[in-house]
Structure formats: C-alpha cells, structure tokens
Amino acid sequence: MPIKRRGDTEMKYLSEDEAFKVAMNLEEEGQQFYEECARQVKNAEIKHIFSQLAGEEQEHFDTFKKL
C-alpha cells in the first residue's frame, strides 16, 4: 500500500506493516498528548474534553492492537 510519509525533505513510501505501526504510534502519542493537556488545564469542562479525547485515542490504539 503506497502511503506517503513526509520526511524533512523527502517522501517515503510505507509498507502496510509500516503504516500500521505509524498509525498505532500516532494513537499512542495522541493519547499521551491529550492526557498531558488534561493535567495542565484548570477549566473542568476543557479538562473533561481532553480526558474524553485521550480515551478515544486509547480505543483506537486497542482496535489496532486487536488486528
């Protein structure tokens, strides 16, 4: 599956396996990002939204892991 990934100055084609690993990594990093945002914000409503987004990223990661 030719998926383009931008590097500093070039494009690299990823195999299906590589694309799968990149997707899992993005979900994991997304979860960590949203968790950190939730820790840092003071507004309870925004904190809740970030926590929900972190949970959704975890669900996506778990879905990939099951495949």
Secondary structure, DSSP 8 states (H G I E B T S, - for coil): --EEEE-SS-EEEE-HHHHHHHHHHHHHHHHHHHHHHHHH---HHHHHHHHHHHHHHHHHHHHHHH-
